[in-house]
Amino acid sequence: MKYLPPDVALGKMTAMVAAAKRLRAEFGGG
Amino acid sequence: MRFLRAHTRRPIKMTVPGPFTMSQQAQNDYYPSEEAAAIDYAVAVNEEIRDLFAAGADIVQIDEPYMQARPDKARQFGLRALNRALAGITGTTAVHICFGYAAIIHQRPSGYSFLPELAGCACSQVSIETAQSTLDCSVLKELDGKKIMVGCLDLNDLTVEAPETIVARIKRALPYVRPEDVILAPIAG
């Protein structure tokens, strides 16, 4: 992650959080 | 750690280098064997982990990328060194293995050469990368009882993934890991 441009790294992390929310909605969990 | 703990109520995770990995990276001119060096590193790592929990860490992760890079030696004494580093530790701990920095190592195998063996480690969490390697996730069934940090970002690709792409990557693991045992993670570096 440290080798990525900051905006790319932030974008990927933001997408991961969005994915986590979708998975929680589908499967539950906190 | 104390500074960080004083400024947030959110969970704090800290990483430390693993004793096996350090034994593979360092030149040994003192110990009678690499294993002896690894075990002594483990004693020091154990003390560091205890200090980190005492200072307020919630999770401590031990990074052991050389277990993947040197699986034969890892089988000889890697797990023993790792578990020595974890001796008596009651806080939440994780072990991380990977294929190296994506920006440096572009070609990935489709499977780990050292992963099922981690079922025998004292960590409650195992952190792996799956995205860039398109890992065959069936190996994860060997780690029943562990929480799996599923690395789900491809750091060799400057394109930002769509959330549905990441969801699909995580779902590749779900036939082999209970959903409640899955933790999403970017991956090392």
Backbone of each chain as ProteinMPNN parsed JSONL, in Angstrom:
{"seq_chain_A": "MKYLPPDVALGKMTAMVAAAKRLRAEFGGG", "coords_chain_A": {"N_chain_A": [[0.828, -1.212, 0.0], [2.011, 1.174, 0.685], [3.478, 1.883, -1.508], [1.754, 2.861, -3.35], [0.195, 5.641, -5.088], [-1.097, 8.239, -3.013], [-3.83, 8.965, -3.477], [-4.813, 6.796, -4.874], [-4.432, 4.729, -3.027], [-6.141, 5.59, -0.983], [-8.548, 5.494, -2.375], [-8.776, 2.74, -2.882], [-8.968, 1.735, -0.264], [-11.33, 2.958, 0.533], [-13.13, 1.739, -1.204], [-12.906, -0.854, -0.252], [-14.051, -0.613, 2.273], [-16.669, -0.016, 1.539], [-17.318, -2.407, 0.306], [-17.189, -4.106, 2.514], [-19.36, -3.207, 3.984], [-21.456, -3.976, 2.318], [-21.18, -6.739, 2.426], [-21.632, -7.187, 5.125], [-24.294, -6.459, 5.26], [-25.386, -8.498, 3.777], [-24.56, -10.886, 5.023], [-24.516, -10.429, 7.732], [-23.034, -9.62, 10.946], [-20.499, -7.644, 12.618]], "CA_chain_A": [[0.0, 0.0, 0.0], [2.836, 2.374, 0.809], [4.041, 2.229, -2.806], [0.702, 3.407, -4.201], [-0.104, 7.06, -4.906], [-2.042, 8.374, -1.902], [-5.238, 8.974, -3.877], [-5.166, 5.421, -5.232], [-4.525, 3.974, -1.779], [-7.376, 5.988, -0.3], [-9.659, 4.97, -3.156], [-8.89, 1.302, -2.658], [-9.465, 1.519, 1.09], [-12.745, 3.364, 0.557], [-13.874, 0.665, -1.876], [-12.94, -2.008, 0.64], [-15.05, -0.344, 3.316], [-17.985, -0.161, 0.908], [-17.531, -3.844, 0.125], [-17.448, -4.678, 3.837], [-20.742, -2.865, 4.356], [-22.346, -4.827, 1.525], [-21.087, -8.102, 2.946], [-22.33, -7.217, 6.422], [-25.734, -6.422, 4.991], [-25.796, -9.794, 3.246], [-24.239, -12.022, 5.897], [-24.542, -10.057, 9.138], [-21.727, -9.38, 11.548], [-20.294, -6.264, 13.056]], "C_chain_A": [[0.863, 1.263, 0.0], [3.458, 2.789, -0.518], [3.009, 2.836, -3.749], [0.604, 4.916, -4.028], [-1.181, 7.211, -3.825], [-3.51, 8.343, -2.331], [-5.7, 7.574, -4.282], [-5.348, 4.583, -3.961], [-5.82, 4.305, -1.048], [-8.597, 5.448, -1.043], [-9.867, 3.483, -2.931], [-9.436, 1.008, -1.262], [-10.948, 1.881, 1.2], [-13.616, 2.29, -0.102], [-13.97, -0.571, -0.991], [-13.966, -1.819, 1.747], [-16.463, -0.499, 2.747], [-18.317, -1.638, 0.702], [-17.871, -4.509, 1.452], [-18.886, -4.396, 4.259], [-21.739, -3.736, 3.588], [-22.356, -6.26, 2.065], [-21.774, -8.221, 4.303], [-23.838, -7.227, 6.212], [-26.232, -7.788, 4.522], [-25.635, -10.928, 4.252], [-24.341, -11.701, 7.386], [-23.139, -9.832, 9.662], [-21.531, -7.912, 11.847], [-18.968, -5.743, 12.651]], "O_chain_A": [[0.505, 2.278, -0.596], [3.919, 3.923, -0.652], [3.362, 3.28, -4.841], [0.893, 5.432, -2.948], [-2.087, 6.381, -3.742], [-4.345, 7.764, -1.636], [-6.855, 7.211, -4.055], [-6.308, 3.822, -3.844], [-6.511, 3.414, -0.554], [-9.561, 4.999, -0.423], [-11.0, 3.02, -2.804], [-10.277, 0.124, -1.1], [-11.718, 1.197, 1.874], [-14.702, 1.974, 0.384], [-14.994, -1.254, -0.98], [-14.669, -2.759, 2.115], [-17.345, -1.051, 3.405], [-19.455, -2.062, 0.901], [-18.742, -5.377, 1.509], [-19.549, -5.262, 4.83], [-22.744, -4.178, 4.145], [-23.403, -6.901, 2.147], [-22.418, -9.228, 4.596], [-24.566, -7.93, 6.913], [-27.356, -8.187, 4.828], [-26.475, -11.825, 4.325], [-24.261, -12.605, 8.217], [-22.171, -9.851, 8.902], [-22.288, -7.054, 11.393], [-18.641, -4.593, 12.944]]}, "seq_chain_B": "MRFLRAHTRRPIKMTVPGPFTMSQQAQNDYYPSEEAAAIDYAVAVNEEIRDLFAAGADIVQIDEPYMQARPDKARQFGLRALNRALAGITGTTAVHICFGYAAIIHQRPSGYSFLPELAGCACSQVSIETAQSTLDCSVLKELDGKKIMVGCLDLNDLTVEAPETIVARIKRALPYVRPEDVILAPIAG", "coords_chain_B": {"N_chain_B": [[2.696, 3.794, 21.317], [1.344, 4.332, 23.711], [0.833, 7.039, 23.33], [-0.867, 6.935, 21.111], [-2.97, 5.443, 22.181], [-3.904, 7.233, 24.015], [-5.213, 9.008, 22.445], [-7.29, 7.94, 21.012], [-10.335, 6.033, 21.026], [-10.8, 3.951, 19.486], [-10.194, 0.613, 18.201], [-6.81, -0.496, 18.324], [-4.249, -1.634, 16.298], [-1.121, -3.208, 16.116], [1.887, -3.962, 14.391], [4.53, -6.359, 14.362], [7.838, -7.482, 13.532], [8.331, -10.886, 12.611], [9.847, -13.65, 14.41], [10.931, -15.809, 12.944], [11.202, -14.731, 10.373], [12.993, -12.636, 10.885], [15.194, -14.146, 11.564], [15.893, -15.118, 9.11], [16.57, -12.938, 7.659], [18.701, -11.73, 8.884], [22.254, -11.719, 9.314], [23.929, -14.409, 10.748], [26.314, -14.632, 13.034], [26.77, -15.603, 15.488], [24.968, -17.363, 16.89], [24.547, -20.933, 17.329], [22.928, -22.087, 15.43], [20.442, -21.394, 12.883], [17.934, -21.826, 13.915], [18.331, -21.535, 16.67], [18.906, -18.838, 16.749], [16.457, -17.843, 15.845], [14.735, -18.596, 17.906], [15.718, -17.082, 19.996], [15.253, -14.53, 18.992], [12.51, -14.758, 19.161], [12.023, -14.726, 21.88], [12.614, -12.066, 22.442], [10.681, -10.798, 20.844], [8.387, -11.695, 22.092], [8.534, -10.318, 24.527], [8.244, -7.743, 23.557], [5.656, -7.836, 22.505], [4.178, -8.231, 24.835], [4.683, -5.766, 26.076], [3.427, -4.051, 24.261], [0.704, -4.752, 24.473], [0.342, -4.103, 27.146], [0.602, -1.39, 26.971], [-1.658, -0.659, 25.693], [-2.447, -1.727, 23.218], [-4.803, -3.361, 21.061], [-4.808, -5.414, 19.219], [-2.151, -7.429, 18.135], [-0.04, -8.005, 15.477], [2.0, -10.417, 13.978], [4.431, -10.34, 11.584], [5.315, -12.551, 9.135], [6.625, -12.991, 6.491], [8.702, -14.498, 5.394], [8.13, -17.102, 5.937], [6.604, -17.987, 3.855], [8.415, -17.573, 1.811], [10.542, -19.239, 2.425], [9.767, -22.095, 2.861], [10.608, -24.675, 3.632], [12.5, -24.391, 5.674], [10.82, -23.044, 7.379], [9.069, -25.04, 8.097], [10.773, -26.566, 9.572], [11.508, -25.074, 11.88], [10.047, -22.763, 12.096], [7.373, -22.509, 13.024], [7.69, -23.229, 15.648], [9.272, -21.158, 16.607], [7.537, -19.02, 16.188], [5.415, -19.662, 17.935], [6.778, -19.556, 20.314], [7.189, -16.847, 20.506], [4.655, -16.114, 21.098], [4.093, -17.138, 23.523], [2.263, -17.384, 26.447], [0.82, -15.115, 25.911], [-2.164, -13.369, 26.055], [-3.774, -11.567, 24.754], [-5.426, -10.516, 21.66], [-4.045, -11.904, 18.789], [-2.371, -11.938, 15.595], [-1.091, -13.574, 12.678], [0.789, -12.801, 9.838], [1.276, -13.658, 6.485], [2.727, -13.422, 3.228], [3.317, -12.679, -0.272], [5.224, -10.824, -0.732], [6.045, -7.341, -1.447], [3.791, -5.864, -3.666], [4.536, -3.96, -5.514], [7.093, -4.553, -6.028], [7.467, -7.311, -6.381], [6.048, -8.875, -8.907], [4.972, -11.169, -10.024], [2.887, -13.747, -8.93], [2.467, -16.819, -7.175], [-0.232, -19.23, -7.35], [-0.841, -20.316, -5.008], [-0.061, -20.755, -1.514], [3.074, -21.797, -0.186], [3.431, -22.366, 2.366], [1.077, -22.583, 4.535], [-1.244, -24.138, 5.528], [0.04, -25.134, 7.714], [-0.073, -23.185, 9.623], [-2.267, -23.632, 11.131], [-1.432, -24.729, 13.424], [-0.445, -22.692, 14.965], [-0.405, -20.284, 17.664], [-1.801, -17.98, 17.273], [-4.901, -16.222, 16.926], [-5.821, -15.168, 14.603], [-5.27, -15.281, 11.086], [-3.551, -13.747, 8.546], [-3.729, -13.174, 5.143], [-2.885, -12.775, 1.631], [-5.025, -12.568, -1.17], [-5.942, -11.429, -3.497], [-4.197, -10.424, -5.585], [-2.863, -12.713, -6.171], [-4.864, -14.361, -6.933], [-5.695, -16.431, -5.212], [-6.115, -19.905, -4.582], [-8.667, -20.579, -2.664], [-9.442, -22.813, -1.29], [-7.638, -23.878, 0.426], [-7.993, -22.631, 2.793], [-9.768, -23.965, 4.369], [-8.305, -25.572, 5.916], [-7.631, -24.115, 8.069], [-9.491, -24.024, 10.068], [-11.257, -22.616, 12.747], [-9.636, -20.463, 13.08], [-9.74, -16.916, 12.706], [-9.853, -15.357, 9.576], [-8.002, -13.026, 7.952], [-8.699, -11.659, 5.061], [-6.924, -10.687, 2.467], [-7.813, -8.377, 0.111], [-7.343, -6.54, -1.862], [-5.822, -5.584, -4.927], [-2.697, -4.713, -5.14], [-0.932, -4.359, -7.121], [-2.096, -3.125, -9.147], [-3.045, -0.09, -10.359], [-5.576, 0.723, -10.687], [-8.548, 1.609, -9.053], [-10.465, -0.671, -7.368], [-13.859, -1.642, -7.969], [-16.437, -1.772, -5.498], [-18.01, -4.108, -5.793], [-16.281, -5.836, -7.051], [-14.47, -6.391, -5.044], [-16.175, -7.56, -3.194], [-16.773, -9.883, -4.606], [-14.274, -11.127, -4.582], [-13.976, -11.674, -1.849], [-16.065, -13.448, -1.518], [-15.092, -15.697, -2.728], [-13.737, -16.929, -0.754], [-15.637, -17.744, 1.036], [-16.857, -20.326, 0.779], [-15.177, -21.818, 2.315], [-14.574, -20.633, 4.692], [-16.244, -19.541, 7.567], [-18.624, -16.886, 7.418], [-18.606, -15.171, 9.658], [-16.062, -15.43, 10.503], [-14.463, -14.088, 8.792], [-12.364, -11.407, 8.012], [-12.036, -8.397, 6.42], [-9.218, -7.193, 4.665], [-6.608, -5.001, 3.499], [-3.921, -5.724, 2.517], [-0.468, -6.654, 2.893], [1.92, -3.987, 3.375]], "CA_chain_B": [[1.435, 3.13, 21.617], [0.65, 5.087, 24.764], [0.348, 8.27, 22.7], [-2.016, 6.589, 20.276], [-4.066, 5.025, 23.069], [-4.432, 8.419, 24.687], [-5.905, 9.878, 21.499], [-8.407, 7.282, 20.327], [-11.023, 4.923, 21.685], [-10.955, 2.889, 18.489], [-9.205, -0.469, 18.349], [-5.467, -0.239, 17.799], [-3.485, -2.823, 15.917], [0.3, -2.937, 15.896], [2.59, -5.097, 13.797], [5.936, -6.56, 14.748], [8.481, -8.493, 12.672], [8.319, -12.222, 13.189], [11.178, -14.18, 14.749], [11.477, -16.618, 11.856], [11.601, -13.824, 9.298], [14.225, -11.941, 11.287], [16.317, -15.095, 11.516], [16.253, -15.317, 7.713], [17.071, -11.68, 7.105], [19.914, -11.286, 9.56], [23.441, -12.573, 9.261], [24.15, -15.041, 12.042], [27.712, -14.931, 13.335], [26.861, -15.85, 16.919], [24.215, -18.526, 17.368], [24.992, -22.202, 16.721], [22.053, -22.471, 14.325], [19.395, -20.42, 12.586], [16.836, -22.055, 14.849], [18.677, -20.914, 17.957], [18.728, -17.395, 16.583], [15.028, -17.558, 15.75], [14.115, -18.729, 19.23], [16.113, -15.925, 20.808], [14.427, -13.433, 18.481], [11.149, -14.955, 19.656], [11.985, -14.259, 23.274], [12.548, -10.597, 22.395], [9.372, -10.416, 20.29], [7.413, -11.956, 23.148], [8.585, -9.2, 25.47], [7.688, -6.58, 22.861], [4.199, -8.001, 22.434], [3.657, -7.966, 26.182], [4.741, -4.315, 26.295], [2.416, -3.398, 23.419], [-0.616, -4.941, 25.099], [0.32, -3.333, 28.393], [0.491, 0.034, 26.64], [-2.985, -0.345, 25.166], [-2.779, -2.324, 21.921], [-5.918, -4.311, 21.064], [-4.385, -6.55, 18.388], [-0.756, -7.388, 17.688], [0.19, -8.9, 14.336], [3.383, -10.813, 13.717], [4.649, -10.48, 10.144], [6.25, -13.65, 8.828], [6.639, -13.262, 5.049], [9.709, -15.489, 5.0], [7.584, -18.463, 6.019], [6.221, -18.311, 2.488], [9.594, -17.561, 0.941], [11.444, -20.343, 2.775], [8.849, -23.0, 3.564], [11.256, -25.851, 4.225], [13.021, -23.981, 6.984], [9.679, -22.704, 8.219], [8.553, -26.29, 8.66], [11.731, -27.098, 10.542], [11.499, -24.4, 13.184], [9.31, -21.501, 12.055], [6.198, -22.517, 13.902], [8.181, -23.274, 17.027], [9.696, -19.79, 16.947], [6.338, -18.18, 16.279], [4.681, -19.953, 19.165], [7.568, -19.038, 21.448], [6.906, -15.403, 20.574], [3.279, -15.937, 21.576], [3.93, -17.857, 24.791], [1.682, -16.652, 27.571], [0.115, -13.922, 25.46], [-3.606, -13.601, 26.103], [-4.459, -10.629, 23.866], [-5.681, -10.976, 20.296], [-2.848, -11.861, 17.948], [-2.507, -12.389, 14.209], [0.146, -13.795, 11.93], [0.604, -12.41, 8.445], [2.239, -14.109, 5.484], [2.38, -12.851, 1.928], [4.259, -12.967, -1.355], [6.109, -9.679, -0.91], [5.417, -6.108, -1.914], [3.297, -5.967, -5.041], [5.262, -3.032, -6.382], [8.433, -5.096, -6.26], [7.336, -8.686, -6.866], [4.817, -8.779, -9.696], [4.427, -12.485, -10.324], [2.47, -14.451, -7.722], [1.947, -18.172, -7.334], [-1.657, -19.295, -7.028], [-1.013, -20.926, -3.698], [1.02, -20.598, -0.547], [3.87, -22.997, 0.069], [3.38, -22.582, 3.814], [-0.142, -21.966, 5.069], [-1.986, -25.032, 6.429], [0.825, -25.34, 8.946], [-0.401, -22.148, 10.609], [-3.314, -24.139, 12.026], [-0.776, -25.072, 14.675], [0.095, -21.532, 15.676], [-1.234, -19.826, 18.776], [-2.562, -16.792, 16.879], [-6.313, -16.455, 16.621], [-6.1, -14.65, 13.271], [-4.259, -15.492, 10.053], [-3.695, -12.72, 7.513], [-3.153, -13.624, 3.876], [-3.325, -12.047, 0.447], [-5.728, -13.433, -2.118], [-6.407, -10.723, -4.689], [-3.217, -10.378, -6.655], [-2.459, -14.078, -6.493], [-6.071, -15.16, -7.187], [-5.399, -17.613, -4.401], [-7.068, -21.003, -4.445], [-9.054, -20.392, -1.27], [-9.812, -24.069, -0.624], [-6.647, -24.157, 1.47], [-8.412, -21.98, 4.036], [-10.516, -24.898, 5.217], [-7.33, -26.177, 6.826], [-7.408, -23.194, 9.187], [-10.741, -23.948, 10.819], [-11.066, -22.132, 14.111], [-8.954, -19.17, 13.013], [-10.308, -15.85, 11.894], [-9.007, -15.164, 8.406], [-7.94, -11.694, 7.349], [-8.624, -11.938, 3.635], [-6.411, -9.56, 1.696], [-8.752, -8.344, -1.007], [-7.001, -5.483, -2.812], [-4.695, -5.87, -5.805], [-1.819, -3.542, -5.024], [-0.135, -4.275, -8.341], [-2.969, -2.493, -10.135], [-3.349, 1.269, -9.901], [-7.016, 0.951, -10.803], [-9.302, 1.405, -7.82], [-11.484, -1.678, -7.576], [-15.248, -1.384, -7.589], [-16.792, -2.581, -4.317], [-18.511, -5.444, -6.148], [-15.111, -6.67, -7.342], [-13.935, -6.828, -3.757], [-17.161, -8.504, -2.66], [-16.59, -11.164, -5.309], [-13.042, -11.752, -4.084], [-14.248, -12.211, -0.516], [-16.968, -14.596, -1.627], [-14.321, -16.88, -3.104], [-13.271, -17.578, 0.478], [-16.746, -18.135, 1.909], [-17.13, -21.771, 0.869], [-14.196, -22.484, 3.166], [-14.464, -19.896, 5.956], [-17.536, -19.003, 7.991], [-18.646, -15.423, 7.241], [-18.262, -14.474, 10.906], [-14.62, -15.561, 10.725], [-13.768, -13.342, 7.744], [-12.039, -9.994, 8.237], [-11.48, -7.799, 5.201], [-7.942, -6.517, 4.887], [-6.011, -4.588, 2.221], [-2.819, -6.681, 2.385], [0.743, -6.06, 3.46], [2.52, -2.84, 2.725]], "C_chain_B": [[0.651, 3.895, 22.681], [0.078, 6.384, 24.205], [-0.914, 7.979, 21.899], [-3.217, 6.231, 21.143], [-4.722, 6.228, 23.751], [-5.293, 9.27, 23.767], [-7.012, 9.186, 20.715], [-9.025, 6.222, 21.211], [-11.21, 3.759, 20.717], [-9.901, 1.804, 18.703], [-7.879, -0.108, 17.681], [-4.788, -1.579, 17.492], [-2.052, -2.411, 15.636], [0.942, -4.182, 15.28], [4.026, -5.152, 14.306], [6.55, -7.577, 13.789], [8.548, -9.834, 13.376], [9.709, -12.774, 13.434], [11.772, -15.037, 13.645], [11.984, -15.724, 10.736], [12.888, -13.09, 9.658], [15.423, -12.878, 11.222], [16.778, -15.349, 10.087], [16.853, -14.058, 7.082], [18.42, -11.281, 7.679], [21.076, -12.252, 9.301], [23.704, -13.122, 10.652], [25.626, -15.388, 12.209], [27.887, -15.377, 14.788], [26.196, -17.161, 17.327], [24.69, -19.804, 16.656], [24.132, -22.631, 15.538], [21.063, -21.345, 14.066], [18.218, -20.591, 13.544], [17.114, -21.398, 16.196], [18.512, -19.406, 17.883], [17.253, -17.04, 16.565], [14.349, -17.622, 17.115], [14.493, -17.544, 20.12], [15.411, -14.647, 20.323], [13.016, -13.53, 19.069], [11.002, -14.49, 21.102], [11.851, -12.735, 23.312], [11.194, -10.121, 21.873], [8.28, -10.62, 21.334], [7.37, -10.801, 24.146], [7.987, -7.944, 24.843], [6.162, -6.655, 22.794], [3.566, -7.723, 23.798], [3.63, -6.457, 26.47], [3.648, -3.601, 25.505], [1.018, -3.569, 24.013], [-0.729, -4.129, 26.388], [0.129, -1.846, 28.13], [-0.83, 0.369, 25.948], [-3.326, -0.911, 23.814], [-3.944, -3.3, 22.079], [-5.561, -5.577, 20.289], [-2.907, -6.36, 18.053], [-0.586, -8.44, 16.591], [1.679, -9.161, 14.173], [3.525, -11.058, 12.216], [5.721, -11.529, 9.873], [6.294, -13.965, 7.336], [7.649, -14.322, 4.633], [9.241, -16.922, 5.222], [7.105, -18.931, 4.651], [7.453, -18.443, 1.598], [10.511, -18.757, 1.196], [10.668, -21.412, 3.559], [9.527, -24.192, 4.23], [11.827, -25.517, 5.605], [11.88, -23.615, 7.928], [9.095, -23.955, 8.872], [9.496, -26.847, 9.729], [11.595, -26.405, 11.901], [10.683, -23.109, 13.212], [8.142, -21.44, 13.019], [6.618, -22.531, 15.369], [8.607, -21.872, 17.475], [8.486, -18.875, 17.102], [5.599, -18.415, 17.588], [5.472, -19.565, 20.411], [7.323, -17.544, 21.618], [5.537, -15.138, 21.179], [3.062, -16.556, 22.952], [3.371, -16.954, 25.881], [0.924, -15.396, 27.191], [-1.386, -14.211, 25.432], [-4.385, -12.632, 25.221], [-4.641, -11.219, 22.479], [-4.442, -10.815, 19.434], [-3.147, -12.422, 16.561], [-1.124, -12.696, 13.668], [-0.144, -13.491, 10.472], [1.698, -13.032, 7.582], [1.789, -13.592, 4.126], [3.472, -13.203, 0.926], [5.216, -11.806, -1.598], [5.365, -8.477, -1.451], [5.032, -6.216, -3.383], [4.078, -5.088, -6.001], [6.635, -3.568, -6.765], [8.364, -6.483, -6.886], [6.002, -8.797, -7.596], [4.179, -10.132, -9.965], [4.105, -13.215, -9.033], [2.102, -15.891, -8.044], [0.467, -18.193, -6.943], [-1.913, -19.937, -5.673], [0.186, -20.669, -2.804], [1.787, -21.91, -0.414], [3.927, -23.299, 1.562], [2.14, -21.869, 4.328], [-0.936, -22.91, 5.977], [-1.274, -25.248, 7.752], [0.456, -24.331, 10.035], [-1.603, -22.535, 11.478], [-2.723, -24.46, 13.39], [-0.204, -23.899, 15.43], [-0.908, -21.039, 16.717], [-2.029, -18.566, 18.44], [-4.022, -17.157, 16.618], [-6.673, -15.984, 15.228], [-4.93, -14.955, 12.335], [-4.55, -14.522, 8.92], [-2.988, -13.164, 6.245], [-3.574, -12.691, 2.75], [-3.98, -13.026, -0.52], [-5.975, -12.758, -3.458], [-5.424, -10.828, -5.834], [-2.824, -11.777, -7.112], [-3.627, -14.917, -6.993], [-5.924, -16.52, -6.498], [-6.517, -18.645, -4.489], [-7.46, -21.056, -2.968], [-9.41, -21.696, -0.559], [-8.847, -24.416, 0.499], [-7.102, -23.602, 2.822], [-9.212, -22.918, 4.943], [-9.595, -25.6, 6.203], [-7.122, -25.335, 8.078], [-8.678, -22.997, 9.998], [-10.461, -23.543, 12.265], [-10.313, -20.814, 14.165], [-9.854, -18.153, 12.313], [-9.32, -15.56, 10.763], [-9.116, -13.722, 7.926], [-7.676, -11.905, 5.862], [-8.164, -10.677, 2.901], [-7.142, -9.482, 0.371], [-8.487, -7.199, -1.986], [-5.797, -5.921, -3.643], [-3.801, -4.639, -5.839], [-0.85, -3.435, -6.19], [-0.9, -3.559, -9.448], [-3.363, -1.117, -9.604], [-4.824, 1.623, -10.077], [-7.678, 0.708, -9.453], [-10.441, 0.425, -8.102], [-12.873, -1.145, -7.256], [-15.567, -2.245, -6.373], [-17.272, -3.983, -4.681], [-17.366, -6.385, -6.526], [-14.538, -7.234, -6.048], [-14.886, -7.822, -3.096], [-16.974, -9.877, -3.299], [-15.333, -11.883, -4.831], [-13.272, -12.383, -2.709], [-15.112, -13.467, -0.618], [-16.248, -15.852, -2.1], [-13.851, -17.647, -1.875], [-14.417, -18.198, 1.268], [-17.133, -19.612, 1.859], [-16.249, -22.488, 1.891], [-14.024, -21.822, 4.53], [-15.846, -19.366, 6.322], [-17.517, -17.479, 7.863], [-18.22, -14.671, 8.497], [-16.765, -14.569, 11.219], [-13.793, -14.81, 9.675], [-13.574, -11.888, 8.163], [-11.457, -9.459, 6.942], [-10.199, -7.044, 5.534], [-7.358, -6.097, 3.543], [-4.941, -5.575, 1.787], [-1.576, -5.956, 2.848], [1.186, -4.822, 2.684], [1.561, -1.711, 2.538]], "O_chain_B": [[-0.56, 4.079, 22.559], [-1.03, 6.783, 24.562], [-1.908, 8.698, 22.005], [-4.339, 6.661, 20.876], [-5.923, 6.235, 24.024], [-6.019, 10.15, 24.229], [-7.614, 9.8, 19.834], [-8.352, 5.595, 22.029], [-11.72, 2.705, 21.096], [-8.855, 2.045, 19.306], [-7.847, 0.504, 16.613], [-4.765, -2.501, 18.307], [-1.801, -1.39, 14.996], [0.578, -5.31, 15.612], [4.638, -4.134, 14.63], [5.842, -8.449, 13.284], [8.79, -9.909, 14.581], [10.654, -12.405, 12.736], [12.982, -15.007, 13.423], [13.076, -15.94, 10.21], [13.775, -12.943, 8.818], [16.529, -12.465, 10.871], [17.921, -15.75, 9.866], [17.563, -14.135, 6.079], [19.192, -10.573, 7.031], [20.875, -13.45, 9.097], [23.701, -12.372, 11.628], [26.122, -16.332, 11.594], [29.013, -15.514, 15.266], [26.796, -17.973, 18.03], [25.173, -19.752, 15.525], [24.562, -23.452, 14.728], [20.867, -20.463, 14.902], [17.582, -19.612, 13.935], [16.23, -20.778, 16.787], [18.041, -18.773, 18.828], [16.835, -16.063, 17.187], [13.493, -16.797, 17.433], [13.675, -17.065, 20.905], [15.025, -13.796, 21.124], [12.409, -12.521, 19.427], [9.975, -13.931, 21.486], [11.082, -12.185, 24.101], [10.625, -9.161, 22.392], [7.359, -9.81, 21.445], [6.294, -10.365, 24.556], [7.305, -7.172, 25.517], [5.47, -5.658, 23.002], [2.537, -7.053, 23.889], [2.666, -5.944, 27.039], [3.02, -2.667, 26.003], [0.238, -2.617, 24.046], [-1.772, -3.543, 26.676], [-0.433, -1.127, 28.957], [-1.099, 1.532, 25.648], [-4.398, -0.614, 23.287], [-4.06, -3.981, 23.098], [-5.965, -6.678, 20.663], [-2.474, -5.255, 17.726], [-0.943, -9.606, 16.763], [2.501, -8.246, 14.225], [2.817, -11.89, 11.648], [6.865, -11.413, 10.315], [6.024, -15.102, 6.947], [7.461, -14.981, 3.61], [9.882, -17.86, 4.748], [7.187, -20.115, 4.324], [7.518, -19.321, 0.738], [11.18, -19.233, 0.278], [10.885, -21.604, 4.755], [9.073, -24.666, 5.272], [11.654, -26.267, 6.566], [11.965, -23.849, 9.134], [8.684, -23.937, 10.032], [9.063, -27.515, 10.668], [11.569, -27.063, 12.942], [10.631, -22.434, 14.24], [7.948, -20.455, 13.732], [5.973, -21.917, 16.218], [8.324, -21.462, 18.601], [8.42, -18.061, 18.023], [5.205, -17.466, 18.265], [4.883, -19.275, 21.452], [7.259, -17.039, 22.739], [5.289, -14.057, 21.714], [1.955, -16.501, 23.486], [3.931, -15.903, 26.192], [0.432, -14.683, 28.066], [-1.816, -15.201, 24.841], [-5.566, -12.867, 24.965], [-4.093, -12.273, 22.157], [-3.86, -9.732, 19.356], [-4.038, -13.251, 16.376], [-0.121, -12.155, 14.133], [-1.185, -13.873, 9.938], [2.884, -12.947, 7.9], [0.601, -13.353, 3.907], [4.419, -13.925, 1.237], [5.95, -11.814, -2.587], [4.209, -8.575, -1.862], [5.838, -6.606, -4.228], [4.258, -5.437, -7.167], [7.259, -3.089, -7.712], [9.114, -6.792, -7.812], [4.945, -8.811, -6.964], [2.961, -10.221, -10.118], [4.947, -13.298, -8.138], [1.49, -16.157, -9.078], [-0.02, -17.276, -6.282], [-3.059, -20.082, -5.247], [1.293, -20.403, -3.272], [1.213, -22.994, -0.518], [4.409, -24.354, 1.973], [2.169, -20.655, 4.534], [-1.275, -22.525, 7.096], [-1.902, -25.51, 8.778], [0.65, -24.591, 11.223], [-1.918, -21.845, 12.447], [-3.433, -24.462, 14.396], [0.465, -24.09, 16.446], [-2.1, -21.343, 16.65], [-2.851, -18.128, 19.245], [-4.331, -18.254, 16.152], [-7.726, -16.355, 14.71], [-3.765, -14.898, 12.729], [-5.664, -14.48, 8.397], [-1.801, -13.49, 6.262], [-4.512, -11.907, 2.903], [-3.54, -14.166, -0.664], [-6.196, -13.441, -4.458], [-5.777, -11.27, -6.928], [-2.496, -11.999, -8.278], [-3.432, -16.052, -7.429], [-6.017, -17.58, -7.116], [-7.7, -18.308, -4.473], [-6.688, -21.518, -2.128], [-9.654, -21.691, 0.648], [-9.195, -25.159, 1.416], [-6.643, -24.056, 3.87], [-9.315, -22.684, 6.147], [-10.049, -26.156, 7.203], [-6.505, -25.792, 9.04], [-8.909, -21.922, 10.551], [-9.551, -24.062, 12.91], [-10.345, -20.121, 15.181], [-10.636, -18.507, 11.431], [-8.108, -15.523, 10.974], [-10.192, -13.262, 7.541], [-6.575, -12.28, 5.459], [-8.928, -9.725, 2.739], [-7.096, -10.428, -0.416], [-9.32, -6.918, -2.847], [-4.87, -6.548, -3.129], [-4.119, -3.646, -6.492], [-0.033, -2.515, -6.237], [-0.396, -3.41, -10.561], [-3.946, -1.002, -8.526], [-5.264, 2.695, -9.664], [-7.397, -0.29, -8.79], [-11.279, 0.668, -8.971], [-13.038, -0.298, -6.378], [-15.02, -3.339, -6.232], [-16.979, -4.942, -3.968], [-17.472, -7.597, -6.341], [-14.169, -8.406, -5.975], [-14.448, -8.811, -2.508], [-17.012, -10.901, -2.618], [-15.328, -13.106, -4.691], [-12.814, -13.494, -2.444], [-14.903, -14.433, 0.117], [-16.742, -16.96, -1.893], [-13.598, -18.85, -1.936], [-14.189, -19.088, 2.087], [-17.699, -20.112, 2.831], [-16.535, -23.618, 2.286], [-13.395, -22.392, 5.422], [-16.54, -18.803, 5.476], [-16.504, -16.848, 8.166], [-17.546, -13.645, 8.407], [-16.266, -13.867, 12.098], [-12.565, -14.892, 9.673], [-14.512, -11.229, 8.611], [-10.487, -10.01, 6.422], [-10.11, -6.351, 6.548], [-7.591, -6.771, 2.539], [-5.088, -6.205, 0.739], [-1.629, -4.767, 3.164], [0.867, -4.647, 1.508], [1.932, -0.669, 1.999]]}, "name": "protein", "num_of_chains": 2, "seq": "MKYLPPDVALGKMTAMVAAAKRLRAEFGGGMRFLRAHTRRPIKMTVPGPFTMSQQAQNDYYPSEEAAAIDYAVAVNEEIRDLFAAGADIVQIDEPYMQARPDKARQFGLRALNRALAGITGTTAVHICFGYAAIIHQRPSGYSFLPELAGCACSQVSIETAQSTLDCSVLKELDGKKIMVGCLDLNDLTVEAPETIVARIKRALPYVRPEDVILAPIAG"}
